[in-house]
Amino acid sequence: MTYNKYISIIGIAGIMAWFGFIVVINKISPYESMALALPFFFITLFIALVCTFTVFGFYFRLWLYRNEIFYKHIGVSFRQALLLSVITIFCFAFQMMRVLTWWSGLLLVAIAVLLESYFSSRDSELT
């Protein structure tokens, strides 16, 4: 499978997830069914963000590193998209609980940077 096929599948999944997120925002009232609205809100937002960050991250790497292996960029882009999406979801959840402060958001970013530096150093050891 070519990298264009991977990215197009991820892009189509992202478009569907953004469509689902818009449907959740417009059709499900959190005042009527909180148990249904919140999980759908967070799940569709998470999937949409992962797909979007993966596609943008891949094409940014493709533009930045023109003469490298494309399949490596897909894995790194997906991993970083997961980390960014988890940060976003945690920030939304903390804001919903009214405990989000600048230092808690900074702590989430610091944890993600440490995790990414661990994984990227591990990847560089393997190659």
MOPAC internal coordinates of N, CA, C and O (Angstrom, degrees):
PM7 1SCF
backbone

  N    0.0000 0     0.00 0     0.00 0    0    0    0
  C    1.4367 1     0.00 0     0.00 0    1    0    0
  C    1.5304 1   108.48 1     0.00 0    2    1    0
  O    1.2310 1   120.44 1   -44.37 1    3    2    1
  N    1.2848 1   116.76 1   135.63 1    3    2    1
  C    1.4504 1   120.43 1  -178.78 1    5    3    2
  C    1.5260 1   110.31 1   -82.07 1    6    5    3
  O    1.2310 1   121.17 1   -16.99 1    7    6    5
  N    1.3212 1   115.36 1   163.01 1    7    6    5
  C    1.4620 1   118.61 1  -179.61 1    9    7    6
  C    1.5250 1   111.11 1   -67.91 1   10    9    7
  O    1.2310 1   119.85 1   151.87 1   11   10    9
  N    1.3247 1   117.89 1   -28.13 1   11   10    9
  C    1.4645 1   119.41 1   177.15 1   13   11   10
  C    1.5252 1   111.66 1   -64.14 1   14   13   11
  O    1.2310 1   120.90 1   144.34 1   15   14   13
  N    1.3248 1   115.88 1   -35.66 1   15   14   13
  C    1.4611 1   119.92 1   178.89 1   17   15   14
  C    1.5359 1   110.52 1   -68.67 1   18   17   15
  O    1.2310 1   120.53 1   137.30 1   19   18   17
  N    1.3391 1   116.59 1   -42.70 1   19   18   17
  C    1.4662 1   119.92 1   176.59 1   21   19   18
  C    1.5258 1   110.88 1   -58.61 1   22   21   19
  O    1.2310 1   121.01 1   130.63 1   23   22   21
  N    1.3193 1   115.68 1   -49.37 1   23   22   21
  C    1.4557 1   120.03 1  -176.61 1   25   23   22
  C    1.5256 1   111.26 1   -66.77 1   26   25   23
  O    1.2310 1   119.75 1   143.52 1   27   26   25
  N    1.3297 1   118.09 1   -36.48 1   27   26   25
  C    1.4640 1   119.34 1   178.61 1   29   27   26
  C    1.5299 1   111.06 1   -68.90 1   30   29   27
  O    1.2310 1   119.74 1   143.40 1   31   30   29
  N    1.3218 1   118.11 1   -36.60 1   31   30   29
  C    1.4703 1   120.39 1   176.09 1   33   31   30
  C    1.5226 1   110.22 1   -65.11 1   34   33   31
  O    1.2310 1   120.20 1   136.51 1   35   34   33
  N    1.3258 1   117.23 1   -43.49 1   35   34   33
  C    1.4621 1   120.85 1   177.99 1   37   35   34
  C    1.5272 1   110.35 1   -64.65 1   38   37   35
  O    1.2310 1   120.29 1   140.41 1   39   38   37
  N    1.3314 1   117.05 1   -39.59 1   39   38   37
  C    1.4631 1   120.75 1   178.32 1   41   39   38
  C    1.5176 1   112.62 1   -64.48 1   42   41   39
  O    1.2310 1   120.36 1   137.83 1   43   42   41
  N    1.3318 1   116.91 1   -42.17 1   43   42   41
  C    1.4695 1   120.49 1   178.10 1   45   43   42
  C    1.5300 1   110.51 1   -65.29 1   46   45   43
  O    1.2310 1   120.71 1   138.83 1   47   46   45
  N    1.3332 1   116.25 1   -41.17 1   47   46   45
  C    1.4694 1   119.54 1   176.45 1   49   47   46
  C    1.5199 1   110.94 1   -62.78 1   50   49   47
  O    1.2310 1   120.52 1   142.93 1   51   50   49
  N    1.3338 1   116.61 1   -37.07 1   51   50   49
  C    1.4611 1   119.94 1   177.74 1   53   51   50
  C    1.5151 1   112.61 1   -66.37 1   54   53   51
  O    1.2310 1   120.63 1   138.32 1   55   54   53
  N    1.3272 1   116.40 1   -41.68 1   55   54   53
  C    1.4646 1   119.78 1   177.83 1   57   55   54
  C    1.5308 1   110.69 1   -62.98 1   58   57   55
  O    1.2310 1   120.79 1   137.94 1   59   58   57
  N    1.3324 1   116.09 1   -42.06 1   59   58   57
  C    1.4610 1   119.32 1   177.77 1   61   59   58
  C    1.5292 1   111.40 1   -65.12 1   62   61   59
  O    1.2310 1   120.74 1   142.02 1   63   62   61
  N    1.3441 1   116.18 1   -37.98 1   63   62   61
  C    1.4623 1   119.16 1   179.17 1   65   63   62
  C    1.5307 1   111.42 1   -68.49 1   66   65   63
  O    1.2310 1   120.06 1   141.12 1   67   66   65
  N    1.3357 1   117.49 1   -38.88 1   67   66   65
  C    1.4692 1   119.41 1   176.23 1   69   67   66
  C    1.5244 1   110.63 1   -65.39 1   70   69   67
  O    1.2310 1   120.50 1   141.67 1   71   70   69
  N    1.3358 1   116.64 1   -38.33 1   71   70   69
  C    1.4581 1   119.32 1   175.92 1   73   71   70
  C    1.5302 1   110.38 1   -62.62 1   74   73   71
  O    1.2310 1   120.51 1   136.33 1   75   74   73
  N    1.3368 1   116.64 1   -43.67 1   75   74   73
  C    1.4639 1   120.37 1   177.27 1   77   75   74
  C    1.5158 1   112.44 1   -63.03 1   78   77   75
  O    1.2310 1   120.52 1   142.33 1   79   78   77
  N    1.3312 1   116.60 1   -37.67 1   79   78   77
  C    1.4620 1   120.56 1   177.60 1   81   79   78
  C    1.5245 1   111.17 1   -64.00 1   82   81   79
  O    1.2310 1   120.35 1   137.87 1   83   82   81
  N    1.3340 1   116.94 1   -42.13 1   83   82   81
  C    1.4660 1   120.66 1   177.64 1   85   83   82
  C    1.5239 1   110.67 1   -64.12 1   86   85   83
  O    1.2310 1   120.47 1   140.83 1   87   86   85
  N    1.3354 1   116.71 1   -39.17 1   87   86   85
  C    1.4685 1   120.01 1   177.09 1   89   87   86
  C    1.5236 1   110.47 1   -63.60 1   90   89   87
  O    1.2310 1   120.20 1   137.71 1   91   90   89
  N    1.3239 1   117.22 1   -42.29 1   91   90   89
  C    1.4675 1   120.58 1   178.93 1   93   91   90
  C    1.5250 1   110.24 1   -62.89 1   94   93   91
  O    1.2310 1   120.42 1   136.75 1   95   94   93
  N    1.3166 1   116.81 1   -43.25 1   95   94   93
  C    1.4731 1   120.20 1  -179.69 1   97   95   94
  C    1.5304 1   111.17 1   -63.47 1   98   97   95
  O    1.2310 1   120.47 1   138.61 1   99   98   97
  N    1.3276 1   116.72 1   -41.39 1   99   98   97
  C    1.4625 1   119.91 1  -174.13 1  101   99   98
  C    1.5235 1   114.52 1   -86.23 1  102  101   99
  O    1.2310 1   119.37 1   150.35 1  103  102  101
  N    1.3165 1   118.80 1   -29.65 1  103  102  101
  C    1.4661 1   120.28 1  -170.55 1  105  103  102
  C    1.5228 1   115.18 1  -106.03 1  106  105  103
  O    1.2310 1   119.45 1   155.12 1  107  106  105
  N    1.3241 1   118.65 1   -24.88 1  107  106  105
  C    1.4668 1   119.57 1  -176.40 1  109  107  106
  C    1.5221 1   108.87 1  -104.88 1  110  109  107
  O    1.2310 1   120.57 1   -58.41 1  111  110  109
  N    1.2895 1   116.52 1   121.59 1  111  110  109
  C    1.4621 1   121.97 1  -179.97 1  113  111  110
  C    1.5291 1   109.51 1   -90.46 1  114  113  111
  O    1.2310 1   120.08 1   -55.76 1  115  114  113
  N    1.3264 1   117.45 1   124.24 1  115  114  113
  C    1.4663 1   118.78 1   178.48 1  117  115  114
  C    1.5271 1   112.63 1   -70.09 1  118  117  115
  O    1.2310 1   120.11 1   162.32 1  119  118  117
  N    1.3235 1   117.40 1   -17.68 1  119  118  117
  C    1.4594 1   119.88 1   178.87 1  121  119  118
  C    1.5240 1   111.65 1   -77.33 1  122  121  119
  O    1.2310 1   120.45 1   152.44 1  123  122  121
  N    1.3270 1   116.75 1   -27.56 1  123  122  121
  C    1.4658 1   119.97 1  -179.61 1  125  123  122
  C    1.5224 1   111.69 1   -89.38 1  126  125  123
  O    1.2310 1   120.23 1   138.37 1  127  126  125
  N    1.3246 1   117.17 1   -41.63 1  127  126  125
  C    1.4724 1   119.56 1  -176.90 1  129  127  126
  C    1.5279 1   109.73 1  -140.72 1  130  129  127
  O    1.2310 1   121.11 1   -97.62 1  131  130  129
  N    1.3273 1   115.49 1    82.38 1  131  130  129
  C    1.4606 1   120.93 1  -179.22 1  133  131  130
  C    1.5249 1   111.21 1   -65.30 1  134  133  131
  O    1.2310 1   119.91 1   144.64 1  135  134  133
  N    1.3248 1   117.79 1   -35.36 1  135  134  133
  C    1.4622 1   121.07 1  -178.40 1  137  135  134
  C    1.5229 1   112.07 1   -68.27 1  138  137  135
  O    1.2310 1   120.03 1   156.79 1  139  138  137
  N    1.3043 1   117.56 1   -23.21 1  139  138  137
  C    1.4602 1   121.44 1   178.42 1  141  139  138
  C    1.5232 1   111.70 1   -94.63 1  142  141  139
  O    1.2310 1   120.32 1   143.27 1  143  142  141
  N    1.3118 1   117.00 1   -36.73 1  143  142  141
  C    1.4573 1   121.24 1  -173.03 1  145  143  142
  C    1.5276 1   112.58 1   -72.30 1  146  145  143
  O    1.2310 1   119.47 1   133.88 1  147  146  145
  N    1.3116 1   118.63 1   -46.12 1  147  146  145
  C    1.4613 1   120.82 1  -175.11 1  149  147  146
  C    1.5318 1   113.85 1   -65.62 1  150  149  147
  O    1.2310 1   118.92 1   132.61 1  151  150  149
  N    1.3402 1   119.66 1   -47.39 1  151  150  149
  C    1.4716 1   117.21 1   177.82 1  153  151  150
  C    1.5248 1   113.17 1   -62.14 1  154  153  151
  O    1.2310 1   120.32 1   139.02 1  155  154  153
  N    1.3363 1   116.99 1   -40.98 1  155  154  153
  C    1.4685 1   118.79 1   178.05 1  157  155  154
  C    1.5193 1   111.52 1   -65.34 1  158  157  155
  O    1.2310 1   120.22 1   141.06 1  159  158  157
  N    1.3297 1   117.19 1   -38.94 1  159  158  157
  C    1.4549 1   121.33 1   178.19 1  161  159  158
  C    1.5292 1   110.27 1   -59.82 1  162  161  159
  O    1.2310 1   120.26 1   128.36 1  163  162  161
  N    1.3263 1   117.11 1   -51.64 1  163  162  161
  C    1.4617 1   120.58 1  -175.71 1  165  163  162
  C    1.5250 1   112.34 1   -70.93 1  166  165  163
  O    1.2310 1   119.68 1   142.28 1  167  166  165
  N    1.3147 1   118.22 1   -37.72 1  167  166  165
  C    1.4719 1   120.66 1  -178.97 1  169  167  166
  C    1.5181 1   111.26 1   -68.67 1  170  169  167
  O    1.2310 1   120.27 1   133.25 1  171  170  169
  N    1.3294 1   117.09 1   -46.75 1  171  170  169
  C    1.4668 1   118.56 1  -179.64 1  173  171  170
  C    1.5226 1   111.28 1   -68.07 1  174  173  171
  O    1.2310 1   119.98 1   142.98 1  175  174  173
  N    1.3223 1   117.64 1   -37.02 1  175  174  173
  C    1.4656 1   120.20 1   177.03 1  177  175  174
  C    1.5199 1   110.62 1   -64.95 1  178  177  175
  O    1.2310 1   120.33 1   137.38 1  179  178  177
  N    1.3250 1   116.98 1   -42.62 1  179  178  177
  C    1.4619 1   120.63 1   179.81 1  181  179  178
  C    1.5246 1   111.48 1   -61.78 1  182  181  179
  O    1.2310 1   120.00 1   132.03 1  183  182  181
  N    1.3160 1   117.61 1   -47.97 1  183  182  181
  C    1.4640 1   120.91 1  -179.31 1  185  183  182
  C    1.5245 1   110.80 1   -64.72 1  186  185  183
  O    1.2310 1   120.35 1   138.41 1  187  186  185
  N    1.3207 1   116.94 1   -41.59 1  187  186  185
  C    1.4647 1   120.27 1   179.37 1  189  187  186
  C    1.5273 1   111.23 1   -64.21 1  190  189  187
  O    1.2310 1   120.26 1   137.82 1  191  190  189
  N    1.3165 1   117.12 1   -42.18 1  191  190  189
  C    1.4647 1   120.19 1   179.60 1  193  191  190
  C    1.5228 1   111.85 1   -67.52 1  194  193  191
  O    1.2310 1   120.15 1   138.58 1  195  194  193
  N    1.3274 1   117.32 1   -41.42 1  195  194  193
  C    1.4669 1   119.79 1   178.76 1  197  195  194
  C    1.5253 1   110.54 1   -60.83 1  198  197  195
  O    1.2310 1   120.44 1   133.25 1  199  198  197
  N    1.3054 1   116.76 1   -46.75 1  199  198  197
  C    1.4727 1   119.87 1  -179.93 1  201  199  198
  C    1.5215 1   111.58 1   -64.07 1  202  201  199
  O    1.2310 1   120.29 1   136.02 1  203  202  201
  N    1.3130 1   117.06 1   -43.98 1  203  202  201
  C    1.4609 1   120.57 1  -178.80 1  205  203  202
  C    1.5235 1   111.45 1   -65.65 1  206  205  203
  O    1.2310 1   120.29 1   132.59 1  207  206  205
  N    1.3249 1   117.05 1   -47.41 1  207  206  205
  C    1.4602 1   120.34 1   179.36 1  209  207  206
  C    1.5275 1   111.74 1   -64.33 1  210  209  207
  O    1.2310 1   120.14 1   145.90 1  211  210  209
  N    1.3260 1   117.34 1   -34.10 1  211  210  209
  C    1.4584 1   120.10 1   178.78 1  213  211  210
  C    1.5261 1   110.95 1   -65.94 1  214  213  211
  O    1.2310 1   120.48 1   132.79 1  215  214  213
  N    1.3147 1   116.69 1   -47.21 1  215  214  213
  C    1.4685 1   119.99 1  -178.83 1  217  215  214
  C    1.5298 1   110.68 1   -64.63 1  218  217  215
  O    1.2310 1   120.43 1   132.63 1  219  218  217
  N    1.3379 1   116.79 1   -47.37 1  219  218  217
  C    1.4649 1   119.27 1  -179.95 1  221  219  218
  C    1.5232 1   111.40 1   -64.96 1  222  221  219
  O    1.2310 1   120.25 1   139.36 1  223  222  221
  N    1.3279 1   117.12 1   -40.64 1  223  222  221
  C    1.4636 1   120.34 1   178.77 1  225  223  222
  C    1.5144 1   112.46 1   -65.22 1  226  225  223
  O    1.2310 1   120.32 1   141.66 1  227  226  225
  N    1.3294 1   117.00 1   -38.34 1  227  226  225
  C    1.4658 1   119.99 1   178.51 1  229  227  226
  C    1.5211 1   111.18 1   -65.13 1  230  229  227
  O    1.2310 1   120.51 1   132.82 1  231  230  229
  N    1.3272 1   116.64 1   -47.18 1  231  230  229
  C    1.4612 1   118.68 1  -178.60 1  233  231  230
  C    1.5313 1   112.20 1   -70.52 1  234  233  231
  O    1.2310 1   120.23 1   151.60 1  235  234  233
  N    1.3220 1   117.16 1   -28.40 1  235  234  233
  C    1.4590 1   119.47 1   173.69 1  237  235  234
  C    1.5244 1   110.39 1   -66.48 1  238  237  235
  O    1.2310 1   120.33 1   137.03 1  239  238  237
  N    1.3373 1   116.97 1   -42.97 1  239  238  237
  C    1.4651 1   120.58 1   177.23 1  241  239  238
  C    1.5249 1   111.41 1   -67.16 1  242  241  239
  O    1.2310 1   120.56 1   143.55 1  243  242  241
  N    1.3010 1   116.53 1   -36.45 1  243  242  241
  C    1.4618 1   120.71 1   177.86 1  245  243  242
  C    1.5252 1   110.35 1   -63.65 1  246  245  243
  O    1.2310 1   120.91 1   141.05 1  247  246  245
  N    1.3211 1   115.86 1   -38.95 1  247  246  245
  C    1.4552 1   120.19 1   177.99 1  249  247  246
  C    1.5284 1   111.58 1   -72.83 1  250  249  247
  O    1.2310 1   120.50 1   142.06 1  251  250  249
  N    1.3428 1   116.64 1   -37.94 1  251  250  249
  C    1.4555 1   121.45 1  -176.28 1  253  251  250
  C    1.5281 1   112.13 1   -75.01 1  254  253  251
  O    1.2310 1   120.28 1   133.09 1  255  254  253
  N    1.3237 1   117.06 1   -46.91 1  255  254  253
  C    1.4684 1   122.33 1  -178.98 1  257  255  254
  C    1.5238 1   107.78 1  -111.54 1  258  257  255
  O    1.2310 1   120.32 1   -84.98 1  259  258  257
  N    1.2991 1   117.00 1    95.02 1  259  258  257
  C    1.4625 1   120.30 1  -172.30 1  261  259  258
  C    1.5248 1   113.43 1   -78.01 1  262  261  259
  O    1.2310 1   119.05 1   151.91 1  263  262  261
  N    1.3125 1   119.41 1   -28.09 1  263  262  261
  C    1.4596 1   121.36 1  -172.43 1  265  263  262
  C    1.5200 1   112.42 1  -113.45 1  266  265  263
  O    1.2310 1   119.94 1  -134.43 1  267  266  265
  N    1.3209 1   117.71 1    45.57 1  267  266  265
  C    1.4576 1   120.00 1   179.42 1  269  267  266
  C    1.5265 1   110.45 1  -125.91 1  270  269  267
  O    1.2310 1   121.57 1    -4.02 1  271  270  269
  N    1.3187 1   114.60 1   175.98 1  271  270  269
  C    1.4615 1   121.43 1  -178.22 1  273  271  270
  C    1.5313 1   109.17 1   -74.89 1  274  273  271
  O    1.2310 1   120.82 1   -52.36 1  275  274  273
  N    1.3190 1   116.03 1   127.64 1  275  274  273
  C    1.4580 1   120.79 1  -174.61 1  277  275  274
  C    1.5244 1   112.69 1   -73.44 1  278  277  275
  O    1.2310 1   119.73 1   146.64 1  279  278  277
  N    1.3183 1   118.12 1   -33.36 1  279  278  277
  C    1.4570 1   120.12 1  -175.83 1  281  279  278
  C    1.5212 1   111.85 1   -65.84 1  282  281  279
  O    1.2310 1   120.11 1   149.52 1  283  282  281
  N    1.3144 1   117.40 1   -30.48 1  283  282  281
  C    1.4514 1   120.21 1   176.08 1  285  283  282
  C    1.5233 1   110.72 1   -65.61 1  286  285  283
  O    1.2310 1   120.57 1   143.47 1  287  286  285
  N    1.3143 1   116.52 1   -36.53 1  287  286  285
  C    1.4584 1   120.46 1  -179.76 1  289  287  286
  C    1.5241 1   111.73 1   -65.71 1  290  289  287
  O    1.2310 1   119.98 1   147.02 1  291  290  289
  N    1.3169 1   117.64 1   -32.98 1  291  290  289
  C    1.4663 1   120.17 1  -179.66 1  293  291  290
  C    1.5225 1   110.24 1   -65.39 1  294  293  291
  O    1.2310 1   120.23 1   135.04 1  295  294  293
  N    1.3112 1   117.16 1   -44.96 1  295  294  293
  C    1.4665 1   120.72 1   179.83 1  297  295  294
  C    1.5159 1   112.66 1   -64.65 1  298  297  295
  O    1.2310 1   120.44 1   135.74 1  299  298  297
  N    1.3194 1   116.77 1   -44.26 1  299  298  297
  C    1.4636 1   120.77 1   179.25 1  301  299  298
  C    1.5239 1   110.43 1   -66.21 1  302  301  299
  O    1.2310 1   120.33 1   138.30 1  303  302  301
  N    1.3179 1   116.98 1   -41.70 1  303  302  301
  C    1.4680 1   120.54 1   179.07 1  305  303  302
  C    1.5225 1   110.89 1   -63.43 1  306  305  303
  O    1.2310 1   120.50 1   139.37 1  307  306  305
  N    1.3216 1   116.66 1   -40.63 1  307  306  305
  C    1.4679 1   119.80 1   179.47 1  309  307  306
  C    1.5271 1   110.92 1   -66.31 1  310  309  307
  O    1.2310 1   120.18 1   137.51 1  311  310  309
  N    1.3180 1   117.25 1   -42.49 1  311  310  309
  C    1.4678 1   120.85 1   179.67 1  313  311  310
  C    1.5291 1   110.70 1   -63.12 1  314  313  311
  O    1.2310 1   120.20 1   134.70 1  315  314  313
  N    1.3127 1   117.21 1   -45.30 1  315  314  313
  C    1.4596 1   119.95 1   179.79 1  317  315  314
  C    1.5243 1   111.56 1   -69.37 1  318  317  315
  O    1.2310 1   120.18 1   147.56 1  319  318  317
  N    1.3226 1   117.27 1   -32.44 1  319  318  317
  C    1.4657 1   120.35 1   175.86 1  321  319  318
  C    1.5292 1   110.71 1   -65.76 1  322  321  319
  O    1.2310 1   120.62 1   140.89 1  323  322  321
  N    1.3176 1   116.43 1   -39.11 1  323  322  321
  C    1.4667 1   119.42 1   176.23 1  325  323  322
  C    1.5224 1   110.87 1   -61.93 1  326  325  323
  O    1.2310 1   120.39 1   135.10 1  327  326  325
  N    1.3270 1   116.86 1   -44.90 1  327  326  325
  C    1.4612 1   119.94 1  -179.92 1  329  327  326
  C    1.5230 1   111.92 1   -63.59 1  330  329  327
  O    1.2310 1   120.28 1   135.14 1  331  330  329
  N    1.3369 1   117.07 1   -44.86 1  331  330  329
  C    1.4660 1   120.06 1   178.72 1  333  331  330
  C    1.5249 1   112.02 1   -63.82 1  334  333  331
  O    1.2310 1   120.66 1   141.73 1  335  334  333
  N    1.3188 1   116.34 1   -38.27 1  335  334  333
  C    1.4603 1   120.11 1   179.84 1  337  335  334
  C    1.5265 1   111.36 1   -69.27 1  338  337  335
  O    1.2310 1   120.37 1   141.32 1  339  338  337
  N    1.3166 1   116.90 1   -38.68 1  339  338  337
  C    1.4625 1   119.81 1   177.46 1  341  339  338
  C    1.5245 1   110.25 1   -64.70 1  342  341  339
  O    1.2310 1   120.24 1   139.17 1  343  342  341
  N    1.3393 1   117.15 1   -40.83 1  343  342  341
  C    1.4646 1   120.42 1   176.20 1  345  343  342
  C    1.5242 1   110.04 1   -59.65 1  346  345  343
  O    1.2310 1   120.26 1   134.62 1  347  346  345
  N    1.3189 1   117.11 1   -45.38 1  347  346  345
  C    1.4648 1   121.03 1  -178.68 1  349  347  346
  C    1.5293 1   111.36 1   -63.36 1  350  349  347
  O    1.2310 1   120.53 1   135.32 1  351  350  349
  N    1.3209 1   116.58 1   -44.68 1  351  350  349
  C    1.4694 1   120.42 1  -179.53 1  353  351  350
  C    1.5230 1   110.81 1   -64.78 1  354  353  351
  O    1.2310 1   120.41 1   137.27 1  355  354  353
  N    1.3425 1   116.81 1   -42.73 1  355  354  353
  C    1.4632 1   118.99 1   177.62 1  357  355  354
  C    1.5255 1   111.66 1   -64.23 1  358  357  355
  O    1.2310 1   120.09 1   141.48 1  359  358  357
  N    1.3204 1   117.44 1   -38.52 1  359  358  357
  C    1.4683 1   119.61 1   177.29 1  361  359  358
  C    1.5234 1   110.98 1   -63.92 1  362  361  359
  O    1.2310 1   120.04 1   138.28 1  363  362  361
  N    1.3310 1   117.53 1   -41.72 1  363  362  361
  C    1.4663 1   119.88 1   176.09 1  365  363  362
  C    1.5250 1   111.35 1   -63.16 1  366  365  363
  O    1.2310 1   120.36 1   137.76 1  367  366  365
  N    1.3253 1   116.92 1   -42.24 1  367  366  365
  C    1.4695 1   120.29 1  -179.98 1  369  367  366
  C    1.5304 1   110.70 1   -66.28 1  370  369  367
  O    1.2310 1   120.38 1   138.22 1  371  370  369
  N    1.3315 1   116.88 1   -41.78 1  371  370  369
  C    1.4610 1   119.45 1   177.34 1  373  371  370
  C    1.5275 1   111.21 1   -64.61 1  374  373  371
  O    1.2310 1   120.22 1   141.31 1  375  374  373
  N    1.3150 1   117.18 1   -38.69 1  375  374  373
  C    1.4619 1   120.68 1   178.28 1  377  375  374
  C    1.5253 1   110.64 1   -67.07 1  378  377  375
  O    1.2310 1   120.59 1   144.29 1  379  378  377
  N    1.3183 1   116.48 1   -35.71 1  379  378  377
  C    1.4580 1   120.13 1   178.29 1  381  379  378
  C    1.5271 1   110.61 1   -65.65 1  382  381  379
  O    1.2310 1   120.47 1   145.42 1  383  382  381
  N    1.3343 1   116.71 1   -34.58 1  383  382  381
  C    1.4677 1   121.27 1   177.82 1  385  383  382
  C    1.5291 1   112.27 1   -86.08 1  386  385  383
  O    1.2310 1   120.43 1   178.10 1  387  386  385
  N    1.3304 1   116.78 1    -1.90 1  387  386  385
  C    1.4612 1   123.98 1  -179.25 1  389  387  386
  C    1.5301 1   112.87 1    62.98 1  390  389  387
  O    1.2310 1   120.26 1  -143.12 1  391  390  389
  N    1.3486 1   117.12 1    36.88 1  391  390  389
  C    1.4634 1   120.88 1   177.21 1  393  391  390
  C    1.5323 1   111.89 1  -120.40 1  394  393  391
  O    1.2310 1   119.91 1  -173.09 1  395  394  393
  N    1.3201 1   117.78 1     6.91 1  395  394  393
  C    1.4601 1   120.49 1   179.79 1  397  395  394
  C    1.5230 1   109.86 1   -77.19 1  398  397  395
  O    1.2310 1   121.28 1   -58.89 1  399  398  397
  N    1.3098 1   115.16 1   121.11 1  399  398  397
  C    1.4591 1   121.80 1   172.84 1  401  399  398
  C    1.5176 1   107.70 1  -124.70 1  402  401  399
  O    1.2310 1   120.36 1    -7.59 1  403  402  401
  N    1.3200 1   116.91 1   172.41 1  403  402  401
  C    1.4550 1   119.88 1  -177.67 1  405  403  402
  C    1.5180 1   110.87 1   -64.80 1  406  405  403
  O    1.2310 1   120.00 1   144.77 1  407  406  405
  N    1.3380 1   117.60 1   -35.23 1  407  406  405
  C    1.4589 1   118.64 1  -177.66 1  409  407  406
  C    1.5230 1   112.22 1   -77.79 1  410  409  407
  O    1.2310 1   119.33 1   153.00 1  411  410  409
  N    1.3307 1   118.89 1   -27.00 1  411  410  409
  C    1.4668 1   119.30 1   175.51 1  413  411  410
  C    1.5270 1   110.42 1   -72.71 1  414  413  411
  O    1.2310 1   120.44 1   143.06 1  415  414  413
  N    1.3426 1   116.77 1   -36.94 1  415  414  413
  C    1.4650 1   119.84 1   173.88 1  417  415  414
  C    1.5102 1   111.45 1   -65.66 1  418  417  415
  O    1.2310 1   120.73 1   139.66 1  419  418  417
  N    1.3294 1   116.22 1   -40.34 1  419  418  417
  C    1.4666 1   120.47 1   177.34 1  421  419  418
  C    1.5242 1   111.36 1   -65.40 1  422  421  419
  O    1.2310 1   120.36 1   144.14 1  423  422  421
  N    1.3168 1   116.93 1   -35.86 1  423  422  421
  C    1.4608 1   120.58 1   176.78 1  425  423  422
  C    1.5295 1   111.32 1   -65.39 1  426  425  423
  O    1.2310 1   120.05 1   140.33 1  427  426  425
  N    1.3180 1   117.52 1   -39.67 1  427  426  425
  C    1.4660 1   121.01 1   175.97 1  429  427  426
  C    1.5245 1   110.92 1   -62.32 1  430  429  427
  O    1.2310 1   120.39 1   136.54 1  431  430  429
  N    1.3254 1   116.87 1   -43.46 1  431  430  429
  C    1.4669 1   120.73 1   178.62 1  433  431  430
  C    1.5247 1   110.44 1   -65.01 1  434  433  431
  O    1.2310 1   119.93 1   139.60 1  435  434  433
  N    1.3316 1   117.73 1   -40.40 1  435  434  433
  C    1.4665 1   120.90 1   179.05 1  437  435  434
  C    1.5250 1   111.43 1   -63.94 1  438  437  435
  O    1.2310 1   120.36 1   140.15 1  439  438  437
  N    1.3116 1   116.92 1   -39.85 1  439  438  437
  C    1.4727 1   120.32 1   177.19 1  441  439  438
  C    1.5186 1   110.21 1   -63.85 1  442  441  439
  O    1.2310 1   120.28 1   137.48 1  443  442  441
  N    1.3253 1   117.06 1   -42.52 1  443  442  441
  C    1.4686 1   120.72 1   178.92 1  445  443  442
  C    1.5250 1   111.17 1   -64.88 1  446  445  443
  O    1.2310 1   120.08 1   140.40 1  447  446  445
  N    1.3291 1   117.46 1   -39.60 1  447  446  445
  C    1.4714 1   120.52 1   178.60 1  449  447  446
  C    1.5236 1   110.33 1   -65.41 1  450  449  447
  O    1.2310 1   120.27 1   138.95 1  451  450  449
  N    1.3287 1   117.10 1   -41.05 1  451  450  449
  C    1.4675 1   119.90 1   177.50 1  453  451  450
  C    1.5272 1   111.89 1   -64.61 1  454  453  451
  O    1.2310 1   120.48 1   138.03 1  455  454  453
  N    1.3205 1   116.68 1   -41.97 1  455  454  453
  C    1.4672 1   119.86 1   177.19 1  457  455  454
  C    1.5267 1   111.41 1   -63.24 1  458  457  455
  O    1.2310 1   120.58 1   136.18 1  459  458  457
  N    1.3248 1   116.49 1   -43.82 1  459  458  457
  C    1.4630 1   120.07 1  -179.96 1  461  459  458
  C    1.5243 1   111.58 1   -66.39 1  462  461  459
  O    1.2310 1   120.11 1   142.18 1  463  462  461
  N    1.3256 1   117.39 1   -37.82 1  463  462  461
  C    1.4649 1   118.93 1   177.92 1  465  463  462
  C    1.5271 1   110.75 1   -67.31 1  466  465  463
  O    1.2310 1   120.21 1   144.54 1  467  466  465
  N    1.3307 1   117.21 1   -35.46 1  467  466  465
  C    1.4591 1   120.00 1   175.79 1  469  467  466
  C    1.5289 1   110.94 1   -63.95 1  470  469  467
  O    1.2310 1   120.53 1   131.37 1  471  470  469
  N    1.3269 1   116.59 1   -48.63 1  471  470  469
  C    1.4607 1   119.53 1  -178.35 1  473  471  470
  C    1.5236 1   112.38 1   -67.41 1  474  473  471
  O    1.2310 1   119.98 1   142.32 1  475  474  473
  N    1.3263 1   117.65 1   -37.68 1  475  474  473
  C    1.4634 1   119.15 1   179.93 1  477  475  474
  C    1.5187 1   111.14 1   -71.24 1  478  477  475
  O    1.2310 1   119.63 1   145.55 1  479  478  477
  N    1.3327 1   118.31 1   -34.45 1  479  478  477
  C    1.4767 1   119.27 1   176.10 1  481  479  478
  C    1.5189 1   110.37 1   -70.52 1  482  481  479
  O    1.2310 1   120.34 1   145.96 1  483  482  481
  N    1.3032 1   116.96 1   -34.04 1  483  482  481
  C    1.4596 1   120.68 1   177.09 1  485  483  482
  C    1.5293 1   110.93 1   -67.88 1  486  485  483
  O    1.2310 1   120.51 1   141.65 1  487  486  485
  N    1.3481 1   116.64 1   -38.35 1  487  486  485
  C    1.4584 1   120.57 1   177.52 1  489  487  486
  C    1.5235 1   111.47 1   -67.06 1  490  489  487
  O    1.2310 1   120.38 1   143.22 1  491  490  489
  N    1.3300 1   116.87 1   -36.78 1  491  490  489
  C    1.4695 1   118.79 1  -179.54 1  493  491  490
  C    1.5141 1   111.31 1   -72.25 1  494  493  491
  O    1.2310 1   119.68 1   153.83 1  495  494  493
  N    1.3372 1   118.21 1   -26.17 1  495  494  493
  C    1.4645 1   120.96 1   175.82 1  497  495  494
  C    1.5220 1   111.40 1   -71.33 1  498  497  495
  O    1.2310 1   120.36 1   147.48 1  499  498  497
  N    1.3229 1   116.92 1   -32.52 1  499  498  497
  C    1.4577 1   121.09 1  -176.34 1  501  499  498
  C    1.5324 1   112.10 1   -76.71 1  502  501  499
  O    1.2310 1   120.06 1   155.79 1  503  502  501
  N    1.3217 1   117.49 1   -24.21 1  503  502  501
  C    1.4771 1   119.46 1  -178.75 1  505  503  502
  C    1.4869 1   112.59 1   -98.26 1  506  505  503
  O    1.2310 1   120.10 1   180.00 1  507  506  505

